[in-house]
Every structure is written in structure tokens, then in C-alpha cells.
């Protein structure tokens, strides 16, 4: 799953996100979702989440 649909993301799942500072380089950060910050059901660049580590970014991939 690519992380663009809010319904695919729930707190407690493992995801790969891109942080704001890493958008140019494309570096991904792995973590567990704590909060979902995007209110709309879909976002073209990925749903914005906060990880348990405190990092905030857009979901690029949902890990199985």
C-alpha cells in the first residue's frame, strides 16, 4: 500500500515516511504510527502521521 488513503493507516502499524527535511533526498524513516494528522480521506503526497518516536512526515509505504 502506498499510504495515500487514510483508511489504510491505523495507529500501531509499521510505515515508511518521508520527513520534511528529507523530501529532496527521498530518505525514508521507518516507525510505528502514533497519530494520523491528515483529516481528508485521501492525499496525493501521502497521509501525514506522527510516529511514536515523535517524527512527523508523509506515509510513502505501509509495511506488512
MODELLER restraints for C-alpha pairs under 7 A, 6 or more apart:
rsr = mdl.restraints
at = mdl.atoms
rsr.add(forms.Gaussian(group=physical.xy_distance, feature=features.Distance(at['CA:1:A'], at['CA:61:A']), mean=5.89, stdev=0.5))
rsr.add(forms.Gaussian(group=physical.xy_distance, feature=features.Distance(at['CA:1:A'], at['CA:62:A']), mean=5.45, stdev=0.5))
rsr.add(forms.Gaussian(group=physical.xy_distance, feature=features.Distance(at['CA:2:A'], at['CA:60:A']), mean=5.50, stdev=0.5))
rsr.add(forms.Gaussian(group=physical.xy_distance, feature=features.Distance(at['CA:2:A'], at['CA:61:A']), mean=4.61, stdev=0.5))
rsr.add(forms.Gaussian(group=physical.xy_distance, feature=features.Distance(at['CA:2:A'], at['CA:62:A']), mean=6.34, stdev=0.5))
rsr.add(forms.Gaussian(group=physical.xy_distance, feature=features.Distance(at['CA:3:A'], at['CA:46:A']), mean=5.29, stdev=0.5))
rsr.add(forms.Gaussian(group=physical.xy_distance, feature=features.Distance(at['CA:3:A'], at['CA:47:A']), mean=6.04, stdev=0.5))
rsr.add(forms.Gaussian(group=physical.xy_distance, feature=features.Distance(at['CA:3:A'], at['CA:59:A']), mean=5.00, stdev=0.5))
rsr.add(forms.Gaussian(group=physical.xy_distance, feature=features.Distance(at['CA:3:A'], at['CA:60:A']), mean=5.44, stdev=0.5))
rsr.add(forms.Gaussian(group=physical.xy_distance, feature=features.Distance(at['CA:3:A'], at['CA:61:A']), mean=5.46, stdev=0.5))
rsr.add(forms.Gaussian(group=physical.xy_distance, feature=features.Distance(at['CA:3:A'], at['CA:62:A']), mean=6.15, stdev=0.5))
rsr.add(forms.Gaussian(group=physical.xy_distance, feature=features.Distance(at['CA:4:A'], at['CA:42:A']), mean=5.59, stdev=0.5))
rsr.add(forms.Gaussian(group=physical.xy_distance, feature=features.Distance(at['CA:4:A'], at['CA:43:A']), mean=5.30, stdev=0.5))
rsr.add(forms.Gaussian(group=physical.xy_distance, feature=features.Distance(at['CA:4:A'], at['CA:44:A']), mean=5.99, stdev=0.5))
rsr.add(forms.Gaussian(group=physical.xy_distance, feature=features.Distance(at['CA:4:A'], at['CA:45:A']), mean=6.68, stdev=0.5))
rsr.add(forms.Gaussian(group=physical.xy_distance, feature=features.Distance(at['CA:4:A'], at['CA:46:A']), mean=4.30, stdev=0.5))
rsr.add(forms.Gaussian(group=physical.xy_distance, feature=features.Distance(at['CA:4:A'], at['CA:47:A']), mean=5.54, stdev=0.5))
rsr.add(forms.Gaussian(group=physical.xy_distance, feature=features.Distance(at['CA:5:A'], at['CA:41:A']), mean=5.92, stdev=0.5))
rsr.add(forms.Gaussian(group=physical.xy_distance, feature=features.Distance(at['CA:5:A'], at['CA:42:A']), mean=4.67, stdev=0.5))
rsr.add(forms.Gaussian(group=physical.xy_distance, feature=features.Distance(at['CA:5:A'], at['CA:43:A']), mean=6.81, stdev=0.5))
rsr.add(forms.Gaussian(group=physical.xy_distance, feature=features.Distance(at['CA:5:A'], at['CA:47:A']), mean=6.90, stdev=0.5))
rsr.add(forms.Gaussian(group=physical.xy_distance, feature=features.Distance(at['CA:6:A'], at['CA:41:A']), mean=4.93, stdev=0.5))
rsr.add(forms.Gaussian(group=physical.xy_distance, feature=features.Distance(at['CA:6:A'], at['CA:42:A']), mean=5.89, stdev=0.5))
rsr.add(forms.Gaussian(group=physical.xy_distance, feature=features.Distance(at['CA:6:A'], at['CA:47:A']), mean=6.27, stdev=0.5))
rsr.add(forms.Gaussian(group=physical.xy_distance, feature=features.Distance(at['CA:7:A'], at['CA:41:A']), mean=6.88, stdev=0.5))
rsr.add(forms.Gaussian(group=physical.xy_distance, feature=features.Distance(at['CA:11:A'], at['CA:33:A']), mean=4.85, stdev=0.5))
rsr.add(forms.Gaussian(group=physical.xy_distance, feature=features.Distance(at['CA:11:A'], at['CA:34:A']), mean=5.20, stdev=0.5))
rsr.add(forms.Gaussian(group=physical.xy_distance, feature=features.Distance(at['CA:11:A'], at['CA:35:A']), mean=6.15, stdev=0.5))
rsr.add(forms.Gaussian(group=physical.xy_distance, feature=features.Distance(at['CA:12:A'], at['CA:32:A']), mean=5.56, stdev=0.5))
rsr.add(forms.Gaussian(group=physical.xy_distance, feature=features.Distance(at['CA:12:A'], at['CA:33:A']), mean=5.21, stdev=0.5))
rsr.add(forms.Gaussian(group=physical.xy_distance, feature=features.Distance(at['CA:12:A'], at['CA:34:A']), mean=6.39, stdev=0.5))
rsr.add(forms.Gaussian(group=physical.xy_distance, feature=features.Distance(at['CA:13:A'], at['CA:32:A']), mean=5.42, stdev=0.5))
rsr.add(forms.Gaussian(group=physical.xy_distance, feature=features.Distance(at['CA:13:A'], at['CA:33:A']), mean=5.75, stdev=0.5))
rsr.add(forms.Gaussian(group=physical.xy_distance, feature=features.Distance(at['CA:14:A'], at['CA:31:A']), mean=5.57, stdev=0.5))
rsr.add(forms.Gaussian(group=physical.xy_distance, feature=features.Distance(at['CA:14:A'], at['CA:32:A']), mean=4.57, stdev=0.5))
rsr.add(forms.Gaussian(group=physical.xy_distance, feature=features.Distance(at['CA:14:A'], at['CA:33:A']), mean=6.58, stdev=0.5))
rsr.add(forms.Gaussian(group=physical.xy_distance, feature=features.Distance(at['CA:14:A'], at['CA:62:A']), mean=6.41, stdev=0.5))
rsr.add(forms.Gaussian(group=physical.xy_distance, feature=features.Distance(at['CA:14:A'], at['CA:63:A']), mean=5.38, stdev=0.5))
rsr.add(forms.Gaussian(group=physical.xy_distance, feature=features.Distance(at['CA:15:A'], at['CA:30:A']), mean=5.76, stdev=0.5))
rsr.add(forms.Gaussian(group=physical.xy_distance, feature=features.Distance(at['CA:15:A'], at['CA:31:A']), mean=5.71, stdev=0.5))
rsr.add(forms.Gaussian(group=physical.xy_distance, feature=features.Distance(at['CA:15:A'], at['CA:32:A']), mean=6.26, stdev=0.5))
rsr.add(forms.Gaussian(group=physical.xy_distance, feature=features.Distance(at['CA:15:A'], at['CA:59:A']), mean=6.60, stdev=0.5))
rsr.add(forms.Gaussian(group=physical.xy_distance, feature=features.Distance(at['CA:15:A'], at['CA:61:A']), mean=5.80, stdev=0.5))
rsr.add(forms.Gaussian(group=physical.xy_distance, feature=features.Distance(at['CA:15:A'], at['CA:62:A']), mean=4.51, stdev=0.5))
rsr.add(forms.Gaussian(group=physical.xy_distance, feature=features.Distance(at['CA:15:A'], at['CA:63:A']), mean=5.22, stdev=0.5))
rsr.add(forms.Gaussian(group=physical.xy_distance, feature=features.Distance(at['CA:16:A'], at['CA:28:A']), mean=5.86, stdev=0.5))
rsr.add(forms.Gaussian(group=physical.xy_distance, feature=features.Distance(at['CA:16:A'], at['CA:29:A']), mean=5.42, stdev=0.5))
rsr.add(forms.Gaussian(group=physical.xy_distance, feature=features.Distance(at['CA:16:A'], at['CA:30:A']), mean=4.49, stdev=0.5))
rsr.add(forms.Gaussian(group=physical.xy_distance, feature=features.Distance(at['CA:16:A'], at['CA:31:A']), mean=6.61, stdev=0.5))
rsr.add(forms.Gaussian(group=physical.xy_distance, feature=features.Distance(at['CA:16:A'], at['CA:59:A']), mean=5.92, stdev=0.5))
rsr.add(forms.Gaussian(group=physical.xy_distance, feature=features.Distance(at['CA:16:A'], at['CA:60:A']), mean=5.73, stdev=0.5))
rsr.add(forms.Gaussian(group=physical.xy_distance, feature=features.Distance(at['CA:16:A'], at['CA:61:A']), mean=5.16, stdev=0.5))
rsr.add(forms.Gaussian(group=physical.xy_distance, feature=features.Distance(at['CA:16:A'], at['CA:62:A']), mean=6.40, stdev=0.5))
rsr.add(forms.Gaussian(group=physical.xy_distance, feature=features.Distance(at['CA:17:A'], at['CA:28:A']), mean=5.40, stdev=0.5))
rsr.add(forms.Gaussian(group=physical.xy_distance, feature=features.Distance(at['CA:17:A'], at['CA:29:A']), mean=5.23, stdev=0.5))
rsr.add(forms.Gaussian(group=physical.xy_distance, feature=features.Distance(at['CA:17:A'], at['CA:30:A']), mean=6.41, stdev=0.5))
rsr.add(forms.Gaussian(group=physical.xy_distance, feature=features.Distance(at['CA:17:A'], at['CA:57:A']), mean=5.56, stdev=0.5))
rsr.add(forms.Gaussian(group=physical.xy_distance, feature=features.Distance(at['CA:17:A'], at['CA:58:A']), mean=5.20, stdev=0.5))
rsr.add(forms.Gaussian(group=physical.xy_distance, feature=features.Distance(at['CA:17:A'], at['CA:59:A']), mean=4.34, stdev=0.5))
rsr.add(forms.Gaussian(group=physical.xy_distance, feature=features.Distance(at['CA:17:A'], at['CA:60:A']), mean=5.32, stdev=0.5))
rsr.add(forms.Gaussian(group=physical.xy_distance, feature=features.Distance(at['CA:18:A'], at['CA:26:A']), mean=6.65, stdev=0.5))
rsr.add(forms.Gaussian(group=physical.xy_distance, feature=features.Distance(at['CA:18:A'], at['CA:27:A']), mean=6.35, stdev=0.5))
rsr.add(forms.Gaussian(group=physical.xy_distance, feature=features.Distance(at['CA:18:A'], at['CA:28:A']), mean=4.87, stdev=0.5))
rsr.add(forms.Gaussian(group=physical.xy_distance, feature=features.Distance(at['CA:18:A'], at['CA:29:A']), mean=6.19, stdev=0.5))
rsr.add(forms.Gaussian(group=physical.xy_distance, feature=features.Distance(at['CA:18:A'], at['CA:57:A']), mean=5.36, stdev=0.5))
rsr.add(forms.Gaussian(group=physical.xy_distance, feature=features.Distance(at['CA:18:A'], at['CA:58:A']), mean=5.55, stdev=0.5))
rsr.add(forms.Gaussian(group=physical.xy_distance, feature=features.Distance(at['CA:18:A'], at['CA:59:A']), mean=6.67, stdev=0.5))
rsr.add(forms.Gaussian(group=physical.xy_distance, feature=features.Distance(at['CA:18:A'], at['CA:60:A']), mean=6.74, stdev=0.5))
rsr.add(forms.Gaussian(group=physical.xy_distance, feature=features.Distance(at['CA:19:A'], at['CA:56:A']), mean=6.36, stdev=0.5))
rsr.add(forms.Gaussian(group=physical.xy_distance, feature=features.Distance(at['CA:19:A'], at['CA:57:A']), mean=4.50, stdev=0.5))
rsr.add(forms.Gaussian(group=physical.xy_distance, feature=features.Distance(at['CA:19:A'], at['CA:58:A']), mean=6.87, stdev=0.5))
rsr.add(forms.Gaussian(group=physical.xy_distance, feature=features.Distance(at['CA:20:A'], at['CA:57:A']), mean=6.31, stdev=0.5))
rsr.add(forms.Gaussian(group=physical.xy_distance, feature=features.Distance(at['CA:31:A'], at['CA:51:A']), mean=5.91, stdev=0.5))
rsr.add(forms.Gaussian(group=physical.xy_distance, feature=features.Distance(at['CA:32:A'], at['CA:51:A']), mean=5.40, stdev=0.5))
rsr.add(forms.Gaussian(group=physical.xy_distance, feature=features.Distance(at['CA:32:A'], at['CA:52:A']), mean=5.81, stdev=0.5))
rsr.add(forms.Gaussian(group=physical.xy_distance, feature=features.Distance(at['CA:33:A'], at['CA:49:A']), mean=6.57, stdev=0.5))
rsr.add(forms.Gaussian(group=physical.xy_distance, feature=features.Distance(at['CA:33:A'], at['CA:50:A']), mean=6.09, stdev=0.5))
rsr.add(forms.Gaussian(group=physical.xy_distance, feature=features.Distance(at['CA:33:A'], at['CA:51:A']), mean=4.50, stdev=0.5))
rsr.add(forms.Gaussian(group=physical.xy_distance, feature=features.Distance(at['CA:33:A'], at['CA:52:A']), mean=6.11, stdev=0.5))
rsr.add(forms.Gaussian(group=physical.xy_distance, feature=features.Distance(at['CA:34:A'], at['CA:50:A']), mean=5.63, stdev=0.5))
rsr.add(forms.Gaussian(group=physical.xy_distance, feature=features.Distance(at['CA:34:A'], at['CA:51:A']), mean=4.96, stdev=0.5))
rsr.add(forms.Gaussian(group=physical.xy_distance, feature=features.Distance(at['CA:34:A'], at['CA:52:A']), mean=5.01, stdev=0.5))
rsr.add(forms.Gaussian(group=physical.xy_distance, feature=features.Distance(at['CA:35:A'], at['CA:49:A']), mean=5.70, stdev=0.5))
rsr.add(forms.Gaussian(group=physical.xy_distance, feature=features.Distance(at['CA:35:A'], at['CA:50:A']), mean=5.09, stdev=0.5))
rsr.add(forms.Gaussian(group=physical.xy_distance, feature=features.Distance(at['CA:35:A'], at['CA:51:A']), mean=6.88, stdev=0.5))
rsr.add(forms.Gaussian(group=physical.xy_distance, feature=features.Distance(at['CA:36:A'], at['CA:48:A']), mean=6.39, stdev=0.5))
rsr.add(forms.Gaussian(group=physical.xy_distance, feature=features.Distance(at['CA:36:A'], at['CA:49:A']), mean=4.50, stdev=0.5))
rsr.add(forms.Gaussian(group=physical.xy_distance, feature=features.Distance(at['CA:36:A'], at['CA:50:A']), mean=6.43, stdev=0.5))
rsr.add(forms.Gaussian(group=physical.xy_distance, feature=features.Distance(at['CA:37:A'], at['CA:48:A']), mean=5.34, stdev=0.5))
rsr.add(forms.Gaussian(group=physical.xy_distance, feature=features.Distance(at['CA:37:A'], at['CA:49:A']), mean=5.14, stdev=0.5))
rsr.add(forms.Gaussian(group=physical.xy_distance, feature=features.Distance(at['CA:38:A'], at['CA:47:A']), mean=5.71, stdev=0.5))
rsr.add(forms.Gaussian(group=physical.xy_distance, feature=features.Distance(at['CA:38:A'], at['CA:48:A']), mean=5.27, stdev=0.5))
rsr.add(forms.Gaussian(group=physical.xy_distance, feature=features.Distance(at['CA:46:A'], at['CA:58:A']), mean=5.02, stdev=0.5))
rsr.add(forms.Gaussian(group=physical.xy_distance, feature=features.Distance(at['CA:46:A'], at['CA:59:A']), mean=5.05, stdev=0.5))
rsr.add(forms.Gaussian(group=physical.xy_distance, feature=features.Distance(at['CA:46:A'], at['CA:60:A']), mean=6.12, stdev=0.5))
rsr.add(forms.Gaussian(group=physical.xy_distance, feature=features.Distance(at['CA:47:A'], at['CA:58:A']), mean=5.28, stdev=0.5))
rsr.add(forms.Gaussian(group=physical.xy_distance, feature=features.Distance(at['CA:47:A'], at['CA:59:A']), mean=5.52, stdev=0.5))
rsr.add(forms.Gaussian(group=physical.xy_distance, feature=features.Distance(at['CA:48:A'], at['CA:57:A']), mean=5.39, stdev=0.5))
rsr.add(forms.Gaussian(group=physical.xy_distance, feature=features.Distance(at['CA:48:A'], at['CA:58:A']), mean=4.23, stdev=0.5))
rsr.add(forms.Gaussian(group=physical.xy_distance, feature=features.Distance(at['CA:48:A'], at['CA:59:A']), mean=6.31, stdev=0.5))
rsr.add(forms.Gaussian(group=physical.xy_distance, feature=features.Distance(at['CA:49:A'], at['CA:56:A']), mean=5.72, stdev=0.5))
rsr.add(forms.Gaussian(group=physical.xy_distance, feature=features.Distance(at['CA:49:A'], at['CA:57:A']), mean=5.78, stdev=0.5))
rsr.add(forms.Gaussian(group=physical.xy_distance, feature=features.Distance(at['CA:49:A'], at['CA:58:A']), mean=6.20, stdev=0.5))
rsr.add(forms.Gaussian(group=physical.xy_distance, feature=features.Distance(at['CA:50:A'], at['CA:56:A']), mean=4.45, stdev=0.5))
rsr.add(forms.Gaussian(group=physical.xy_distance, feature=features.Distance(at['CA:50:A'], at['CA:57:A']), mean=6.77, stdev=0.5))
